[in-house]
Amino acid sequence: MNDDTRGVIYGTIVAFLVFILAWVGFIYLSACGFTLTCHQAAQLVERTPMPTLIPVKGAQAQPQPVENAASFNKCKVSATDLIGAWVSAGHPETDPFPLTDLNGQPCEGTFADIQPLFVENSAWFPGSLGCTSCHNADLTDRSGGLDLSSYQGISLGSKRVAGSSSPGTDIFGNGDLNKSSLYQVLTKQGMTPEGHSPDVPPPSPVILYAGQVVAAGEVTATPTP
């Protein structure tokens, strides 16, 4: 093989590699921009599962019109923080519990704000099944003995046996948020076809409007469980 032929072959290989690198770079910049985190590819939450609440389209969303916010009188809060405030307040069924929204203003929520997060499809990310698709009153093998379809079922805890009304393992950490298995699963574990997994990142934060704005001196004290 003479030098001219070898040069043509090497030149063709180099040109091909340069083309591949340029094409990959073009695709990456188109999808992610000039960033190594590729945050532009993250899924955006485009709805809240609660029909009475104002939809918020993820962290990039623009504020709702003032008249809408005033008419709903809702507080902007993440779903996990809402559940965390409920757990810390002793997980009341009917009484309102205090929370602080993303703007630092005092608010009150109720279990009615929280229950749709367990039963509605696409609550945590688009296309997700409702928690009760596995965690329901049937207490199948996939449920982990936990029924999230009703307040009573949630209060009875996990690792229960089907057909029994006996309490199982407490999922509220006895009111200690950091020890609450419910809150830890939602904030530390992602979803796989087999269920929750600590090896999978949790879904992007779900921001919604819940509860109502209250004056600082009007926050209802929640009874200690």
ZAFIKE-770002 format. One record per residue (C-alpha): x, y, z; residue in three letters. Coordinates in steps of 0.1 Angstrom, whole numbers. Layout:
<site east="X" north="Y" up="Z" rest="ALA"/>
...
//
This chain:
<site east="0" north="0" up="0" rest="MET"/>
<site east="16" north="33" up="-11" rest="ASN"/>
<site east="16" north="65" up="9" rest="ASP"/>
<site east="-12" north="81" up="-12" rest="ASP"/>
<site east="-36" north="53" up="-6" rest="THR"/>
<site east="-28" north="52" up="31" rest="ARG"/>
<site east="-34" north="89" up="34" rest="GLY"/>
<site east="-68" north="87" up="17" rest="VAL"/>
<site east="-78" north="59" up="41" rest="ILE"/>
<site east="-66" north="78" up="72" rest="TYR"/>
<site east="-82" north="110" up="60" rest="GLY"/>
<site east="-116" north="93" up="54" rest="THR"/>
<site east="-115" north="78" up="89" rest="ILE"/>
<site east="-106" north="111" up="106" rest="VAL"/>
<site east="-133" north="129" up="86" rest="ALA"/>
<site east="-159" north="103" up="96" rest="PHE"/>
<site east="-150" north="107" up="133" rest="LEU"/>
<site east="-151" north="145" up="131" rest="VAL"/>
<site east="-186" north="142" up="115" rest="PHE"/>
<site east="-198" north="119" up="143" rest="ILE"/>
<site east="-185" north="141" up="170" rest="LEU"/>
<site east="-200" north="172" up="154" rest="ALA"/>
<site east="-234" north="155" up="150" rest="TRP"/>
<site east="-234" north="143" up="187" rest="VAL"/>
<site east="-225" north="178" up="198" rest="GLY"/>
<site east="-253" north="193" up="177" rest="PHE"/>
<site east="-279" north="170" up="192" rest="ILE"/>
<site east="-267" north="176" up="228" rest="TYR"/>
<site east="-267" north="214" up="224" rest="LEU"/>
<site east="-301" north="213" up="209" rest="SER"/>
<site east="-315" north="193" up="238" rest="ALA"/>
<site east="-295" north="206" up="267" rest="CYS"/>
<site east="-279" north="239" up="258" rest="GLY"/>
<site east="-246" north="249" up="272" rest="PHE"/>
<site east="-249" north="229" up="304" rest="THR"/>
<site east="-236" north="196" up="318" rest="LEU"/>
<site east="-267" north="189" up="338" rest="THR"/>
<site east="-291" north="189" up="309" rest="CYS"/>
<site east="-319" north="204" up="330" rest="HIS"/>
<site east="-338" north="213" up="299" rest="GLN"/>
<site east="-345" north="176" up="294" rest="ALA"/>
<site east="-362" north="172" up="329" rest="ALA"/>
<site east="-399" north="164" up="329" rest="GLN"/>
<site east="-422" north="193" up="338" rest="LEU"/>
<site east="-453" north="188" up="359" rest="VAL"/>
<site east="-481" north="203" up="338" rest="GLU"/>
<site east="-510" north="197" up="362" rest="ARG"/>
<site east="-520" north="191" up="397" rest="THR"/>
<site east="-542" north="160" up="404" rest="PRO"/>
<site east="-566" north="181" up="424" rest="MET"/>
<site east="-594" north="195" up="402" rest="PRO"/>
<site east="-601" north="224" up="426" rest="THR"/>
<site east="-565" north="236" up="426" rest="LEU"/>
<site east="-547" north="259" up="402" rest="ILE"/>
<site east="-524" north="241" up="378" rest="PRO"/>
<site east="-487" north="249" up="380" rest="VAL"/>
<site east="-462" north="239" up="352" rest="LYS"/>
<site east="-432" north="230" up="372" rest="GLY"/>
<site east="-405" north="253" up="387" rest="ALA"/>
<site east="-403" north="274" up="354" rest="GLN"/>
<site east="-440" north="283" up="356" rest="ALA"/>
<site east="-451" north="319" up="356" rest="GLN"/>
<site east="-473" north="330" up="385" rest="PRO"/>
<site east="-510" north="327" up="381" rest="GLN"/>
<site east="-531" north="359" up="375" rest="PRO"/>
<site east="-537" north="378" up="408" rest="VAL"/>
<site east="-575" north="374" up="404" rest="GLU"/>
<site east="-572" north="336" up="402" rest="ASN"/>
<site east="-549" north="333" up="432" rest="ALA"/>
<site east="-572" north="356" up="452" rest="ALA"/>
<site east="-604" north="337" up="443" rest="SER"/>
<site east="-588" north="303" up="452" rest="PHE"/>
<site east="-569" north="317" up="482" rest="ASN"/>
<site east="-544" north="289" up="480" rest="LYS"/>
<site east="-509" north="284" up="491" rest="CYS"/>
<site east="-481" north="274" up="467" rest="LYS"/>
<site east="-463" north="243" up="482" rest="VAL"/>
<site east="-445" north="212" up="471" rest="SER"/>
<site east="-464" north="179" up="474" rest="ALA"/>
<site east="-438" north="163" up="497" rest="THR"/>
<site east="-437" north="194" up="520" rest="ASP"/>
<site east="-475" north="193" up="522" rest="LEU"/>
<site east="-474" north="157" up="533" rest="ILE"/>
<site east="-445" north="164" up="556" rest="GLY"/>
<site east="-465" north="192" up="573" rest="ALA"/>
<site east="-494" north="168" up="577" rest="TRP"/>
<site east="-472" north="141" up="593" rest="VAL"/>
<site east="-456" north="166" up="616" rest="SER"/>
<site east="-490" north="179" up="627" rest="ALA"/>
<site east="-501" north="144" up="638" rest="GLY"/>
<site east="-518" north="135" up="604" rest="HIS"/>
<site east="-553" north="148" up="613" rest="PRO"/>
<site east="-583" north="135" up="593" rest="GLU"/>
<site east="-606" north="166" up="594" rest="THR"/>
<site east="-588" north="193" up="614" rest="ASP"/>
<site east="-567" north="218" up="594" rest="PRO"/>
<site east="-529" north="217" up="600" rest="PHE"/>
<site east="-504" north="246" up="597" rest="PRO"/>
<site east="-478" north="248" up="570" rest="LEU"/>
<site east="-456" north="274" up="554" rest="THR"/>
<site east="-457" north="279" up="517" rest="ASP"/>
<site east="-429" north="285" up="492" rest="LEU"/>
<site east="-433" north="322" up="497" rest="ASN"/>
<site east="-430" north="320" up="535" rest="GLY"/>
<site east="-466" north="328" up="543" rest="GLN"/>
<site east="-486" north="309" up="569" rest="PRO"/>
<site east="-512" north="285" up="555" rest="CYS"/>
<site east="-535" north="257" up="565" rest="GLU"/>
<site east="-541" north="225" up="547" rest="GLY"/>
<site east="-564" north="195" up="553" rest="THR"/>
<site east="-563" north="158" up="545" rest="PHE"/>
<site east="-586" north="166" up="515" rest="ALA"/>
<site east="-556" north="183" up="499" rest="ASP"/>
<site east="-534" north="153" up="504" rest="ILE"/>
<site east="-557" north="123" up="495" rest="GLN"/>
<site east="-557" north="130" up="457" rest="PRO"/>
<site east="-519" north="126" up="458" rest="LEU"/>
<site east="-524" north="90" up="468" rest="PHE"/>
<site east="-553" north="81" up="445" rest="VAL"/>
<site east="-550" north="101" up="413" rest="GLU"/>
<site east="-530" north="89" up="383" rest="ASN"/>
<site east="-502" north="112" up="369" rest="SER"/>
<site east="-500" north="128" up="404" rest="ALA"/>
<site east="-462" north="126" up="407" rest="TRP"/>
<site east="-452" north="126" up="371" rest="PHE"/>
<site east="-470" north="123" up="337" rest="PRO"/>
<site east="-482" north="88" up="332" rest="GLY"/>
<site east="-476" north="76" up="367" rest="SER"/>
<site east="-501" north="53" up="383" rest="LEU"/>
<site east="-519" north="63" up="415" rest="GLY"/>
<site east="-504" north="49" up="447" rest="CYS"/>
<site east="-536" north="30" up="453" rest="THR"/>
<site east="-530" north="9" up="422" rest="SER"/>
<site east="-507" north="-12" up="445" rest="CYS"/>
<site east="-514" north="2" up="480" rest="HIS"/>
<site east="-552" north="-5" up="484" rest="ASN"/>
<site east="-576" north="-24" up="506" rest="ALA"/>
<site east="-569" north="-57" up="489" rest="ASP"/>
<site east="-535" north="-58" up="505" rest="LEU"/>
<site east="-519" north="-79" up="478" rest="THR"/>
<site east="-483" north="-89" up="477" rest="ASP"/>
<site east="-474" north="-57" up="459" rest="ARG"/>
<site east="-490" north="-35" up="485" rest="SER"/>
<site east="-465" north="-41" up="513" rest="GLY"/>
<site east="-495" north="-45" up="536" rest="GLY"/>
<site east="-503" north="-8" up="532" rest="LEU"/>
<site east="-537" north="7" up="521" rest="ASP"/>
<site east="-535" north="43" up="509" rest="LEU"/>
<site east="-571" north="44" up="496" rest="SER"/>
<site east="-587" north="58" up="528" rest="SER"/>
<site east="-577" north="77" up="560" rest="TYR"/>
<site east="-584" north="46" up="581" rest="GLN"/>
<site east="-562" north="24" up="559" rest="GLY"/>
<site east="-533" north="49" up="560" rest="ILE"/>
<site east="-536" north="52" up="598" rest="SER"/>
<site east="-534" north="14" up="603" rest="LEU"/>
<site east="-499" north="14" up="588" rest="GLY"/>
<site east="-480" north="-11" up="567" rest="SER"/>
<site east="-472" north="-48" up="568" rest="LYS"/>
<site east="-508" north="-57" up="575" rest="ARG"/>
<site east="-525" north="-89" up="566" rest="VAL"/>
<site east="-555" north="-89" up="542" rest="ALA"/>
<site east="-588" north="-93" up="560" rest="GLY"/>
<site east="-575" north="-80" up="593" rest="SER"/>
<site east="-583" north="-47" up="609" rest="SER"/>
<site east="-553" north="-49" up="633" rest="SER"/>
<site east="-528" north="-21" up="631" rest="PRO"/>
<site east="-495" north="-27" up="613" rest="GLY"/>
<site east="-462" north="-8" up="613" rest="THR"/>
<site east="-466" north="29" up="619" rest="ASP"/>
<site east="-456" north="49" up="588" rest="ILE"/>
<site east="-457" north="83" up="605" rest="PHE"/>
<site east="-426" north="79" up="627" rest="GLY"/>
<site east="-447" north="87" up="658" rest="ASN"/>
<site east="-450" north="123" up="645" rest="GLY"/>
<site east="-413" north="126" up="638" rest="ASP"/>
<site east="-410" north="137" up="602" rest="LEU"/>
<site east="-374" north="125" up="597" rest="ASN"/>
<site east="-384" north="90" up="610" rest="LYS"/>
<site east="-416" north="88" up="590" rest="SER"/>
<site east="-413" north="60" up="564" rest="SER"/>
<site east="-441" north="77" up="544" rest="LEU"/>
<site east="-421" north="109" up="539" rest="TYR"/>
<site east="-388" north="91" up="535" rest="GLN"/>
<site east="-402" north="69" up="506" rest="VAL"/>
<site east="-416" north="99" up="488" rest="LEU"/>
<site east="-385" north="120" up="491" rest="THR"/>
<site east="-357" north="94" up="489" rest="LYS"/>
<site east="-370" north="67" up="465" rest="GLN"/>
<site east="-380" north="66" up="429" rest="GLY"/>
<site east="-403" north="43" up="411" rest="MET"/>
<site east="-395" north="11" up="391" rest="THR"/>
<site east="-419" north="-15" up="376" rest="PRO"/>
<site east="-414" north="-35" up="408" rest="GLU"/>
<site east="-422" north="-6" up="431" rest="GLY"/>
<site east="-402" north="19" up="452" rest="HIS"/>
<site east="-364" north="17" up="450" rest="SER"/>
<site east="-337" north="37" up="469" rest="PRO"/>
<site east="-314" north="32" up="439" rest="ASP"/>
<site east="-337" north="53" up="417" rest="VAL"/>
<site east="-339" north="91" up="421" rest="PRO"/>
<site east="-372" north="104" up="433" rest="PRO"/>
<site east="-394" north="122" up="407" rest="PRO"/>
<site east="-390" north="160" up="402" rest="SER"/>
<site east="-408" north="181" up="428" rest="PRO"/>
<site east="-446" north="185" up="422" rest="VAL"/>
<site east="-456" north="221" up="429" rest="ILE"/>
<site east="-493" north="227" up="436" rest="LEU"/>
<site east="-517" north="250" up="453" rest="TYR"/>
<site east="-534" north="237" up="485" rest="ALA"/>
<site east="-550" north="248" up="517" rest="GLY"/>
<site east="-556" north="285" up="523" rest="GLN"/>
<site east="-537" north="316" up="533" rest="VAL"/>
<site east="-542" north="326" up="569" rest="VAL"/>
<site east="-530" north="355" up="590" rest="ALA"/>
<site east="-500" north="347" up="612" rest="ALA"/>
<site east="-521" north="349" up="644" rest="GLY"/>
<site east="-549" north="328" up="630" rest="GLU"/>
<site east="-531" north="295" up="623" rest="VAL"/>
<site east="-551" north="267" up="639" rest="THR"/>
<site east="-532" north="247" up="664" rest="ALA"/>
<site east="-534" north="210" up="656" rest="THR"/>
<site east="-540" north="187" up="686" rest="PRO"/>
<site east="-510" north="165" up="695" rest="THR"/>
<site east="-518" north="129" up="687" rest="PRO"/>
//
